[in-house]
Structure formats: C-alpha cells, structure tokens
C-alpha cells in the first residue's frame, strides 16, 4: 500500500471526551474537551489542552479544576457545553454539581467518573493552554464499577474523531494490555 500526503493538522486518533469544570466568577462552569491525557502515575497527573475558553479563567484564578467522564447518554449536554461559552451564557445549572475536598472543582453527579485536580503547571502553547493538574481524589458511581474498578462498558464513554468531527462509542475489547504482546517473539 502506498501512502499519500495528508493535512498535517489531521487528528486521526480518537480523543476521549471529558467535561472540565472550574469556578468562574463564583459559579460552576463547564466545558467539553477532547484533548486530555494522563501525564504521570506518581503523582497522578492529568493534562488538558484548552483554547481561549471562559473556564480557563477559573482554572488559573482558583488553581483547581475537575475532569468528568460523561456517558453516551450525556452526549447532547456535553456537546452543548463545548459549543456555548460561559462568557455568553450561565452554564452553572446545566449539571448537578458535587464537591469533594476541593471547593473550586465542580464535579458532575451524572458523570460515571470524576476527578478533582490541583493545578500544578500551565504551559502556554501557540493557540491554547496546557493545564497540568494533580489528581487529588477520584470518584465513581457505584453502578459503573465491577470488582472495585470503573467498568468502561458500564460507563459508556465516547470519543471525538477529527477531522470528521464526530463522536464515537468506545469499541469492543480486542486484547489485554501488558499481556498479549508477551508471545510475540515466540511466533517469529
């Protein structure tokens, strides 16, 4: 198969969709984000990339934010908080908020999994900001758990694909991480 040159800004990998929360002007505000990743395991760090969003103001001001994993059932509300800016519309009552240890990191009760984070670093990028937060606490709804761990099939998260700008369900189990490759050399 021959490869052809494509747009260098093509994001062909699915990105997990999350909802980031922060207090802005004393109220909860949320935005949808597709650029999110674990950054470290000890301490547990998470990174989110955000363009010039209203929520950024609250993250920088209070040094706290939440990252919540919505289910497919929350797709329309998730997309909505990604479309509408909190600078133009009060989004504080779209979700039922709850709080853990951090008082400026509004988590969403309806989300299967939520984490509250302390901001440890902000990296200015050409068109966005990378916020790196330490996960202080993680929470999950009991109905989304199996054997004491979050169950992705029960959570039903979704991804964002670009450049087609679609949401896609998380797919089937296709292998076991850190196990299936152990037999690779034996097959050669």
Buried (B, 14 or more C-beta within 10 A) or exposed (E): EEEEEEEEEEBEEBBBBBBBBBBBEEBBBBBBBBBBEEBEEEEBBBBBBBEEBBBBBBBBBBBBBBBBBBBBEBBEBBBBBBEBBBEEEEBBEBBEBBBBEBEBBBBBEBBBBBBBBBBEEBEEEEEBBBBBBBBBEBBBBEEBBEEEEBBBEBBBBBBBBBEEEEBEEBEEEEEEEEEEEEEEEEEE
